[in-house]
Amino acid sequence: MKNYKYILLFATLYLGAACTDLVDDVNDDLTELSADVIPPEKFLTGAQLANVLAQVGHANRISGLYTGQLTGFAAQYKNIYDYTLTSEETESTWNRIYQGVVPQTRLIISKLEGENALLHGICQVMEAHVIGTAATLFGDIPYEEIFIEGLEDPKFDEQATVLANVQLLLDEAIDNLNVAATGVISEDIYYNGDKQKWLEAAWSLKARYYMQTKEYSSAYSAAQNGISTASNNMNFIPIGDSSITGSKNTYFTLLNGSRAGDIGTQGSYFSGLLDPSGTTSRNHAKTDETARFEYMTVDQTDG
């Protein structure tokens, strides 16, 4: 009888363990991938798209309203044009900077482990680009203390300090790009991994931010190494698929949607300065500004 008891106990324990094994991984998501197994370059395209929207999205239009390029005619953009501006208007831009771009580029760099100087330099140029834009738009911003583990409230750094750090980051990017091997990065939707184009972009950004800090001689020197041709311009061209709303120029999408007629350049101060036929034109007799005037024109009735 005692032997039967032991056999029964053993069988119960065995069957219990076997049943547990059957459901051990029942809650595991087989479609969930760890960032550790994803190649670093696969994070690049998303970061670049976030950067596009940070640069040419809603904050860009607000800047146009307040610098005289654009006029707000109705609804939201009329309110902003009249200086009724709330913090909600810039939330998407902050999210794209501090969630969409910087943490992604830093993740890529951390995964490189000192390899691939080309991708490393590209990520540094992108961070400099988006942080430089943030400082230009907002003044003092968090930078030196961002993404420190356990620190939930990073301090705001002065604009001049941020721009100085951006210059140092661009110097590091240029060093990395100079020693990088020539290659192709298909995930790079700006330049396809062309290191010469990225070098020129880095130098142009240095010139831009030297202009912000009124270091004009340094800006001029940097510009000599900057973007040399229109084809090297960091100008993202959307796919333009007629069936995909989100693949088009942001102004086109805006003016062919719910914001048609709300914003444009008609009657703006800037347009008046450039319009060769206007009464307030400041064009020099020896300078034809027609091409620039047409390029900067946003027709509120036609995306």
C-alpha positions in Angstrom: 0.0 0.0 0.0 2.8 2.4 0.8 4.4 1.8 -2.6 1.1 2.7 -4.3 1.0 6.0 -2.3 4.4 6.9 -3.5 3.6 6.0 -7.1 0.4 8.1 -6.9 2.3 11.1 -5.4 4.9 10.9 -8.1 2.3 10.7 -10.9 0.5 13.7 -9.5 3.6 15.8 -9.3 4.7 14.7 -12.8 1.3 15.5 -14.3 1.2 18.8 -12.5 4.6 19.8 -13.8 3.7 18.6 -17.3 0.5 20.7 -17.3 2.5 23.8 -16.1 4.9 23.3 -19.0 2.1 23.4 -21.5 1.1 26.9 -20.5 4.5 28.4 -19.5 4.7 30.7 -22.5 1.0 31.1 -23.3 1.3 34.9 -22.6 4.4 35.4 -24.7 3.8 37.7 -27.7 5.5 35.9 -30.6 5.2 39.0 -32.8 6.9 41.3 -30.3 10.6 42.0 -31.2 13.2 43.2 -28.8 15.2 46.2 -29.9 18.3 44.1 -29.3 17.6 41.9 -32.3 16.7 44.8 -34.8 19.7 46.1 -36.9 20.5 49.7 -35.9 19.9 51.1 -39.4 16.2 50.0 -39.2 15.5 52.8 -36.7 16.8 55.5 -39.0 13.9 56.0 -41.4 11.4 56.6 -38.6 13.7 59.1 -36.9 14.1 60.9 -40.2 10.4 61.1 -40.8 9.9 62.5 -37.3 12.6 65.1 -38.1 10.8 66.1 -41.3 7.7 66.8 -39.3 9.6 68.7 -36.6 11.2 70.9 -39.3 8.3 71.5 -41.6 5.2 70.8 -39.5 2.9 73.0 -37.4 5.8 74.9 -35.7 7.1 75.9 -39.1 3.8 77.4 -40.1 3.5 79.2 -36.8 7.0 80.7 -37.4 5.9 81.8 -40.8 2.9 83.6 -39.3 5.1 85.4 -36.8 7.9 86.3 -39.2 5.7 87.9 -41.9 5.8 85.2 -44.5 2.3 83.8 -43.9 -1.1 85.2 -43.1 -3.7 83.5 -41.0 -7.1 84.0 -42.6 -9.5 81.8 -40.6 -10.1 79.3 -37.7 -7.0 78.0 -35.9 -4.5 79.9 -38.0 -6.4 83.2 -37.6 -6.2 82.8 -33.9 -2.5 82.1 -33.9 -1.9 85.0 -36.3 -3.7 87.2 -33.7 -1.2 85.9 -31.1 -3.7 83.6 -29.4 -1.2 80.8 -28.9 -1.4 78.0 -26.4 1.1 75.3 -25.4 -0.9 72.6 -27.1 0.1 74.1 -30.5 3.7 73.0 -29.9 3.2 69.7 -28.2 3.5 67.6 -31.4 6.8 69.3 -32.2 8.3 68.6 -28.8 7.2 65.0 -29.1 8.8 64.6 -32.4 12.1 66.1 -31.1 12.3 64.3 -27.8 10.6 61.1 -28.7 10.8 60.7 -32.4 14.4 61.8 -33.2 16.9 62.1 -30.3 16.2 58.9 -28.5 16.2 57.0 -31.7 19.4 58.3 -33.0 21.1 57.7 -29.7 19.7 54.2 -29.6 21.3 53.6 -33.1 24.6 54.9 -31.9 24.5 52.7 -28.8 23.9 49.7 -31.0 26.8 50.5 -33.3 29.3 49.8 -30.5 32.0 52.0 -32.1 31.5 50.5 -35.6 30.0 52.2 -38.7 31.3 55.7 -38.6 29.0 56.7 -41.4 25.8 55.9 -39.6 27.2 57.3 -36.4 27.9 60.6 -38.1 24.5 60.7 -39.8 22.8 60.3 -36.4 24.9 63.1 -34.9 24.0 65.4 -37.7 20.3 64.6 -37.3 20.4 65.3 -33.5 22.2 68.6 -34.1 19.7 69.5 -36.7 16.6 68.9 -34.6 18.0 70.2 -31.3 19.4 73.3 -33.1 15.9 73.9 -34.5 14.4 73.5 -31.1 16.7 76.0 -29.5 16.0 78.4 -32.4 12.3 78.1 -32.0 11.9 77.9 -28.2 15.0 79.5 -26.7 16.0 77.7 -23.5 15.3 73.9 -23.8 16.3 70.8 -22.0 19.4 69.2 -23.5 22.4 68.3 -21.2 20.3 66.3 -18.8 17.8 64.6 -21.2 17.5 60.8 -21.0 19.5 60.5 -17.8 18.1 57.4 -16.1 16.1 58.2 -13.0 16.0 62.0 -13.8 12.4 62.9 -14.6 12.7 66.7 -14.7 15.8 67.8 -16.7 16.8 71.4 -16.4 16.4 73.9 -19.2 19.7 75.0 -20.7 20.2 78.5 -22.1 19.8 78.8 -25.8 23.4 80.0 -26.3 24.7 76.9 -24.4 22.6 74.5 -26.4 23.8 76.0 -29.7 27.4 75.8 -28.5 26.9 72.1 -27.7 25.3 71.6 -31.1 28.4 73.0 -32.7 30.5 70.5 -30.8 28.2 67.7 -31.8 28.5 68.7 -35.5 32.3 68.8 -35.1 32.2 65.2 -33.9 29.8 64.3 -36.8 32.2 65.8 -39.3 35.1 63.8 -37.8 33.1 60.6 -38.1 32.0 61.3 -41.6 35.5 62.2 -42.8 36.9 58.8 -41.7 33.8 56.8 -42.7 34.0 54.4 -45.6 31.9 55.2 -48.6 28.7 53.2 -48.6 25.0 53.1 -49.2 22.3 53.1 -46.5 18.9 52.4 -48.1 17.1 53.3 -44.9 18.5 56.9 -45.3 15.6 58.6 -47.1 17.5 61.9 -47.2 20.8 61.0 -48.9 20.9 57.2 -49.2 24.0 57.1 -47.1 26.0 59.5 -49.3 28.7 60.7 -46.9 29.7 63.7 -49.0 26.2 65.1 -48.9 26.0 64.5 -45.2 29.3 66.3 -44.7 28.0 69.3 -46.7 24.8 69.3 -44.6 26.8 69.3 -41.4 28.8 72.3 -42.5 25.7 74.2 -43.6 24.1 73.5 -40.2 27.2 74.9 -38.5 26.8 78.0 -40.6 23.1 78.3 -39.7 23.7 78.1 -36.0 26.7 80.4 -36.1 24.3 82.9 -37.7 22.0 82.4 -34.7 24.7 83.4 -32.3 26.0 86.2 -34.5 29.4 84.6 -35.2 29.3 85.8 -38.8 32.9 85.1 -39.7 32.6 81.5 -38.5 29.3 81.2 -40.3 30.9 82.4 -43.6 33.8 80.0 -43.2 31.5 77.0 -42.5 29.3 77.8 -45.4 32.3 77.5 -47.8 32.2 73.7 -47.1 28.4 73.5 -47.0 25.7 72.4 -49.5 27.1 73.1 -52.9 24.3 72.1 -55.3 20.5 72.0 -55.2 20.7 68.2 -55.5 22.7 68.0 -52.2 20.0 70.0 -50.3 18.5 68.1 -47.4 15.1 68.3 -49.0 12.9 65.3 -48.3 10.5 64.8 -51.3 7.4 62.8 -50.3 6.3 59.8 -52.4 3.3 61.7 -53.7 1.1 58.6 -54.1 -2.3 59.9 -54.9 -3.9 57.2 -52.8 -1.9 57.9 -49.7 -2.8 61.1 -47.8 0.3 61.1 -45.6 2.8 60.8 -48.5 2.4 64.4 -49.7 3.9 67.8 -49.0 2.6 69.0 -45.6 1.2 72.2 -47.1 -0.6 70.3 -49.8 -2.1 68.0 -47.2 -3.2 70.9 -45.1 -4.7 73.0 -47.8 -6.5 70.1 -49.5 -8.1 69.1 -46.2 -9.9 70.8 -43.3 -7.6 73.8 -43.4 -8.3 74.9 -46.9 -8.4 78.7 -47.0 -7.1 79.1 -43.5 -3.4 80.1 -44.2 -1.4 81.4 -47.0 0.9 84.2 -48.2 -1.6 86.5 -49.8 -1.2 90.0 -48.3 1.7 89.0 -46.1 4.6 91.5 -45.3 7.2 89.2 -46.8 5.3 88.7 -50.1 5.0 92.5 -50.4 8.7 92.8 -50.1 9.4 90.3 -52.8 6.5 90.8 -55.2 8.2 92.5 -58.2 4.8 94.1 -59.2 3.8 95.2 -55.7 3.8 98.7 -54.4 5.8 97.8 -51.3 8.4 95.9 -53.2 12.0 96.2 -52.0 13.6 94.5 -54.9 16.8 96.0 -56.2 16.7 97.0 -59.9 19.6 94.6 -60.6 18.0 91.7 -58.8 15.2 89.5 -60.1 13.4 88.0 -57.1 10.6 86.4 -59.2 11.8 82.8 -58.6 12.2 83.3 -54.8 8.8 85.0 -54.6 7.1 82.1 -56.4 8.9 79.5 -54.3 7.8 81.1 -51.0 4.2 81.6 -52.1 1.6 79.5 -50.4 -1.8 79.8 -52.2 -4.4 79.2 -49.5 -6.9 78.1 -52.1 -4.8 75.4 -53.7 -2.4 73.0 -52.0 
